[in-house]
């Protein structure tokens, strides 16, 4: 059994329970099986209950972390859930996918001398316990009589909807696809975020009175004038437009964006082929280009579909932007990493046969503080492959934002907002990836909370 570790006071080292590698690469069941109640209480007891808790400042949605840890340590898991849900209606999701190591856990004072408290695992445990015992809904304010439209049922849209519904607004949530959740449903693999958990937390948001309208594409089936007739609008349409590398041969069969690849597996159940008739091409030799969490997800999915997978990344291994836990799990599962390497051409005539790559040297630092990679002349080599997946990011889809006259956008198509989420249009706010470009689930949620509060102030005339 493999996995990261946490140190529990008086109990030695407690292992986070990852399923064995040879078992987990055969299916899409969740890899991390969580911790026990005893382990949770022991871990929570380590909290120093700081008077000025830096962990809270490190949380984009501002959960009162010391308070919920205090309840976990006391064994009052229901109260711990109530504390979390004052600020976060998606705790089981966040406990699984948030990069806690650079947020709340990264700020934990214990981390300066030993392991920080495993806040993410404890949030997940509390949420799972509540779901097992029965979800408890937070209180709502009295109805205001005002209507708010939210576009996009991903992390930002769900969070904005929950916040506004709790404030007493009549919220209509428009989603273009046949399932709510956005990247939570179509982007993150089942083995990292089970879809039943996503559905349960979406249902909790809807139970607040949110009116979900699926298969509604704003700007097409929902006219823009209808959208702007609401008292306020929140745009949370995410970043669903994939970027490609512009390589020769990118039009060959077997070439995917990570967005399409993961969507087909998650929403179209390509992992169940031939029971379902919308499969992806299951490569016997797969090359994934990229180094972020999406690249790790695509590589690990391709591995489970039976492929021998190579991940190429143009910088050094220490520059990989993905979470360390996902990098370690990818390596455990047999994915080959080739760093300081960049694809330059997809080989083949009617079908791809390989990927031509070039080695990169690390030169002076770029504006992000990372080494700027440059091609090494004469270092070209070929990797045999029948599937290539580009996981180099994505941007806002222009289908809606391009139809809102006067809506200011940036160079990459992102909606320009101020610090409250306000756009250039009257009563229209935005948050998450549609404004920032592709980022994390929790940052999108934090932006949505900020915008929801600004909408509330605006509609109240403050």
C-alpha positions in Angstrom: 0.0 0.0 0.0 1.4 3.4 -1.0 0.5 7.0 -0.2 1.6 10.1 1.6 1.8 10.2 5.4 0.6 12.4 8.3 1.9 12.4 11.8 -0.6 12.0 14.5 0.1 13.1 18.1 0.6 10.1 20.3 -0.2 7.7 17.5 3.0 7.6 15.4 2.6 7.8 11.7 -0.8 7.3 10.0 -0.8 6.2 6.4 -3.2 7.8 3.9 -4.7 4.7 2.3 -4.0 4.5 -1.4 -5.1 1.4 -3.2 -2.3 -0.9 -4.4 -0.9 0.1 -7.8 -1.5 -3.2 -9.6 -5.1 -3.1 -8.5 -5.9 0.5 -9.2 -4.6 0.7 -12.8 -7.2 -1.9 -13.7 -10.2 0.3 -13.0 -11.5 3.8 -12.4 -12.3 3.4 -8.7 -11.0 6.1 -6.3 -7.3 5.7 -5.4 -7.3 7.3 -2.0 -9.7 5.5 0.3 -9.5 8.1 3.1 -8.9 7.9 6.8 -10.8 6.4 9.8 -12.6 8.4 12.5 -9.8 7.5 14.9 -7.1 8.7 12.6 -9.1 11.9 11.9 -9.5 12.7 15.6 -5.8 12.1 16.3 -4.8 14.3 13.4 -7.1 17.1 14.3 -5.8 17.0 17.9 -2.4 18.2 16.5 -3.9 21.7 15.7 -2.4 24.4 17.8 -5.5 26.5 17.6 -3.5 29.6 16.7 -4.9 33.0 17.7 -4.1 34.3 14.2 -4.6 31.2 12.0 -2.6 31.6 8.8 -4.3 28.5 7.4 -7.6 30.5 7.1 -5.8 33.2 5.1 -4.5 30.4 2.9 -8.0 29.2 2.1 -9.6 30.9 -0.9 -13.1 30.5 0.5 -12.2 31.4 4.1 -13.2 28.3 6.0 -12.8 28.6 9.8 -10.3 25.8 9.8 -9.4 25.8 13.6 -13.1 25.6 14.5 -13.8 22.6 12.3 -10.6 20.9 13.5 -11.6 21.5 17.1 -15.0 19.8 16.4 -13.2 16.8 14.7 -10.9 16.4 17.6 -14.0 16.3 19.9 -15.6 13.7 17.7 -18.5 16.1 16.7 -18.3 15.5 13.0 -21.8 16.9 12.3 -20.8 20.3 13.8 -17.5 20.2 11.9 -19.5 19.8 8.7 -21.8 22.7 9.7 -18.7 24.9 10.2 -17.3 24.1 6.8 -20.5 24.5 5.0 -20.9 28.1 6.2 -18.2 28.9 3.7 -18.0 25.9 1.3 -20.9 23.9 -0.1 -18.6 21.5 -1.9 -16.4 20.1 0.9 -16.1 16.5 -0.4 -14.9 17.9 -3.7 -12.5 20.4 -2.3 -11.1 17.8 0.2 -10.1 15.7 -2.8 -8.9 18.2 -5.5 -7.7 21.4 -3.7 -3.9 22.0 -3.7 -3.9 22.2 0.0 -0.1 21.9 0.1 0.2 25.5 -1.3 -2.8 26.9 0.4 -4.1 26.1 3.9 -1.6 23.3 4.7 1.2 25.4 3.1 0.4 28.1 5.7 0.1 25.7 8.7 2.6 26.8 11.4 3.4 23.1 12.2 4.7 22.7 8.7 7.8 24.8 9.6 9.1 22.0 11.8 7.1 18.9 10.9 4.2 17.7 8.8 1.4 20.3 8.5 -2.0 19.1 9.6 -3.7 17.2 6.8 -6.5 19.7 6.5 -7.6 18.4 3.1 -8.0 14.8 4.3 -9.9 16.0 7.3 -12.3 18.2 5.2 -12.9 15.2 3.0 -13.5 12.9 6.0 -16.0 15.3 7.5 -17.9 15.7 4.2 -18.0 12.0 3.6 -19.3 11.3 7.1 -22.0 13.9 6.7 -23.1 12.4 3.4 -23.1 8.9 5.0 -25.3 10.1 7.9 -27.5 12.5 5.9 -26.8 15.9 4.5 -27.9 18.9 6.7 -28.8 22.1 4.8 -27.5 25.5 6.0 -30.0 28.3 6.8 -31.3 30.6 4.1 -32.3 34.3 4.4 -35.8 35.5 3.6 -36.6 35.8 -0.1 -35.6 39.2 -1.5 -37.9 39.0 -4.6 -34.9 39.6 -6.9 -33.7 37.2 -9.6 -30.1 36.3 -10.5 -29.0 34.3 -13.5 -25.9 32.2 -13.2 -24.3 30.9 -16.4 -22.2 27.7 -16.2 -22.7 24.9 -13.6 -19.0 24.4 -12.8 -17.3 25.1 -9.5 -17.7 28.9 -9.9 -21.3 28.8 -11.0 -22.3 26.3 -8.3 -20.6 28.4 -5.6 -22.2 31.6 -6.8 -25.6 29.9 -7.0 -25.3 28.5 -3.5 -24.2 31.8 -2.0 -26.9 33.8 -3.7 -29.6 31.3 -2.9 -28.7 31.4 0.8 -28.9 35.2 0.6 -32.5 34.9 -0.5 -32.2 35.4 -4.2 -34.1 33.4 -6.8 -31.3 31.8 -8.8 -31.6 30.3 -12.2 -28.5 28.2 -13.2 -28.0 27.7 -16.9 -25.8 24.8 -18.1 -25.2 24.0 -21.8 -24.3 20.3 -21.2 -26.6 17.5 -20.1 -25.0 17.2 -16.7 -24.0 19.9 -14.2 -20.6 20.1 -12.6 -18.4 21.4 -15.4 -14.8 20.3 -15.0 -15.8 18.4 -11.9 -17.8 16.0 -14.1 -16.1 16.1 -17.5 -12.5 17.0 -16.6 -11.3 15.3 -13.4 -11.2 11.5 -13.6 -13.4 9.2 -11.6 -10.4 7.7 -9.7 -9.6 11.2 -8.3 -13.1 12.5 -7.9 -16.0 10.0 -8.0 -18.9 11.4 -9.9 -21.5 10.2 -7.3 -19.8 12.5 -4.8 -20.0 15.4 -7.3 -23.7 14.7 -7.9 -24.4 14.6 -4.1 -22.9 18.0 -3.5 -24.6 19.5 -6.6 -27.9 18.2 -5.2 -27.2 19.9 -2.0 -26.7 23.2 -3.9 -30.0 22.6 -5.7 -31.8 21.9 -2.5 -31.2 25.5 -1.6 -33.8 26.3 -4.2 -31.5 26.8 -7.2 -33.4 26.3 -10.5 -31.0 24.2 -12.8 -31.7 24.5 -16.5 -29.6 21.8 -18.3 -29.1 21.7 -22.1 -29.5 25.5 -22.2 -26.8 27.3 -24.2 -27.0 31.0 -23.4 -26.6 33.0 -26.5 -28.3 30.3 -28.6 -31.3 28.5 -26.9 -31.4 31.3 -24.3 -31.3 34.7 -26.0 -28.9 37.3 -24.6 -31.8 39.7 -24.0 -33.5 37.1 -21.8 -30.3 36.7 -19.8 -29.9 40.5 -19.3 -33.5 40.8 -18.1 -32.4 39.3 -14.7 -31.6 41.7 -11.9 -28.0 40.5 -12.0 -25.9 38.0 -14.0 -22.9 35.9 -13.0 -20.8 34.4 -15.7 -19.0 31.2 -14.6 -18.5 29.5 -18.0 -15.0 28.3 -17.3 -12.2 27.7 -19.7 -13.5 25.0 -22.1 -11.6 26.1 -25.3 -8.5 23.8 -25.6 -5.2 25.1 -26.8 -3.2 23.2 -29.3 0.5 23.4 -30.1 0.2 24.1 -33.8 2.3 21.1 -34.7 2.5 19.6 -38.2 0.2 16.5 -38.2 -2.2 17.7 -35.5 -5.1 16.9 -37.8 -4.3 13.1 -37.9 -6.6 10.6 -36.2 -5.4 9.8 -32.7 -4.6 13.4 -31.8 -6.6 14.9 -28.9 -6.8 17.8 -26.6 -6.8 16.7 -23.0 -10.2 18.5 -22.8 -11.8 16.2 -25.4 -10.0 13.1 -24.2 -11.2 13.5 -20.6 -14.7 14.6 -21.6 -15.2 11.6 -23.8 -14.1 9.3 -21.0 -16.0 11.0 -18.2 -19.3 12.1 -19.8 -19.5 9.6 -22.7 -18.2 6.6 -20.7 -15.5 5.7 -23.2 -13.9 3.6 -20.4 -16.9 1.3 -20.7 -16.5 0.5 -24.4 -18.0 -1.6 -26.0 -20.9 -1.3 -23.6 -21.1 2.3 -24.7 -20.7 3.3 -28.3 -18.7 6.6 -27.9 -15.2 5.4 -27.3 -12.0 7.3 -27.6 -9.1 5.7 -29.6 -7.4 3.6 -26.9 -3.8 3.9 -27.9 -1.3 1.1 -27.3 1.5 3.8 -27.1 0.4 7.2 -25.9 2.3 10.5 -25.6 1.0 13.3 -23.4 2.4 16.8 -23.7 2.3 19.0 -20.6 3.1 19.0 -16.9 0.0 20.2 -15.0 -2.7 18.4 -13.2 -4.7 18.0 -16.4 -1.7 16.3 -18.1 -1.4 13.9 -15.1 -5.1 13.1 -15.3 -4.9 12.4 -19.1 -1.8 10.2 -18.7 -3.3 8.2 -15.8 -6.6 7.7 -17.7 -4.7 6.6 -20.8 -2.8 4.1 -18.6 -6.0 2.7 -17.3 -7.3 2.3 -20.9 -4.4 0.0 -21.5 -1.7 2.2 -23.1 2.0 2.5 -22.4 2.2 6.2 -21.6 5.0 8.7 -21.9 4.6 12.2 -20.6 6.9 14.9 -22.2 7.5 18.2 -20.5 9.6 21.0 -21.9 11.1 22.1 -18.5 12.8 20.2 -15.7 11.0 17.7 -13.4 11.3 20.2 -10.5 9.4 22.7 -12.6 6.3 20.5 -13.1 3.3 22.5 -12.0 1.1 19.5 -11.1 0.5 18.5 -7.5 3.4 16.4 -6.1 0.9 13.7 -5.0 -0.4 13.3 -8.5 3.1 13.2 -10.0 4.1 10.5 -7.5 1.0 8.4 -8.3 1.6 8.8 -12.0 5.1 7.4 -11.6 3.8 4.6 -9.4 1.4 3.6 -12.1 4.1 3.2 -14.7 4.0 6.5 -16.6 7.3 7.4 -18.1 8.5 11.0 -17.7 10.7 12.6 -20.3 11.6 16.2 -19.2 13.4 19.0 -21.0 11.7 17.8 -24.1 9.1 19.3 -26.5 7.1 17.7 -29.3 7.7 19.4 -32.7 5.8 17.1 -35.2 3.2 14.4 -35.3 4.3 11.7 -37.7 2.2 9.6 -40.0 0.2 9.8 -43.3 -3.4 8.6 -42.7 -2.9 7.7 -39.1 -0.2 8.8 -36.6 2.8 6.6 -36.1 4.9 8.6 -33.7 5.9 12.0 -32.2 9.1 13.8 -33.1 10.6 15.6 -30.2 13.5 17.8 -29.5 15.6 18.2 -26.3 15.5 21.5 -24.5 18.2 23.4 -22.6 17.3 25.6 -19.6 18.5 29.1 -20.1 17.8 32.4 -18.3 14.6 32.8 -16.2 11.4 33.9 -17.8 8.8 36.3 -16.4 7.3 33.5 -14.2 10.7 32.9 -12.6 11.2 29.5 -14.3 14.0 28.6 -16.7 13.2 29.5 -20.3 13.5 26.4 -22.4 15.3 26.6 -25.8 15.8 23.9 -28.4 19.1 22.0 -28.6 20.1 21.9 -32.2 20.4 18.4 -33.6 18.8 16.7 -30.6 15.6 15.5 -32.4 14.3 12.0 -31.6 11.1 10.0 -32.2 8.7 8.3 -29.8 6.6 5.6 -31.4 2.9 6.4 -30.6 -0.6 6.0 -32.0 -2.2 8.6 -29.7 -1.1 12.1 -28.8 -2.8 14.2 -26.1 -2.0 17.9 -25.8 -2.5 19.1 -22.2 -1.1 22.6 -22.5 -4.0 24.5 -21.1 -7.3 26.0 -22.3 -9.1 29.4 -22.4 -12.6 30.8 -22.2 -15.0 29.6 -24.8 -16.1 32.7 -26.9 -19.6 31.3 -27.6 -21.3 33.4 -24.9 -18.8 36.1 -23.9 -18.4 37.0 -27.6 -22.1 37.7 -27.9 -22.4 40.2 -25.0 -21.9 43.6 -26.6 -19.6 45.9 -24.7 -18.2 43.1 -22.5 -14.4 43.8 -22.2 -12.1 40.9 -22.8 -8.4 40.4 -22.5 -5.9 39.2 -25.1 -6.7 35.5 -24.5 -10.4 36.0 -24.5 -10.8 36.2 -20.7 -13.5 38.5 -19.3 -11.9 41.5 -17.6 -13.3 42.0 -14.0 -12.4 44.3 -11.1 -11.6 43.0 -7.6 -15.2 42.3 -6.9 -15.9 40.4 -10.1 -17.7 43.3 -11.8 -17.4 43.3 -15.6 -17.7 46.3 -18.0 -21.5 45.6 -18.3 -24.1 46.9 -15.9 -25.1 44.2 -13.3 -23.0 41.5 -14.9 -20.3 39.8 -12.9 -17.9 37.0 -13.7 -15.4 34.7 -11.8 -13.3 31.6 -12.2 -11.5 30.4 -15.3 -13.6 32.7 -17.6 -11.9 35.6 -16.0 -8.5 34.2 -15.0 -7.9 31.5 -17.6 -7.5 27.9 -16.5 -6.8 27.7 -12.7 -7.8 25.6 -9.8 -11.3 24.6 -8.6 -10.9 26.4 -5.3 -9.7 29.7 -6.8 -12.8 29.7 -9.1 -14.9 29.1 -6.0 -13.2 31.9 -4.1 -13.8 34.3 -7.0 -17.4 33.3 -7.2 -18.0 34.0 -3.5 -16.5 37.4 -3.8 -18.7 38.2 -6.8 -21.8 36.8 -5.1 -21.2 39.2 -2.1 -20.7 42.1 -4.5 -24.0 41.2 -6.3 -25.8 41.2 -3.0 -24.3 44.6 -2.1 -25.2 46.0 -5.5 -28.8 44.7 -5.4 -29.3 46.1 -1.9 -28.1 49.5 -3.0 -25.1 49.5 -0.7 
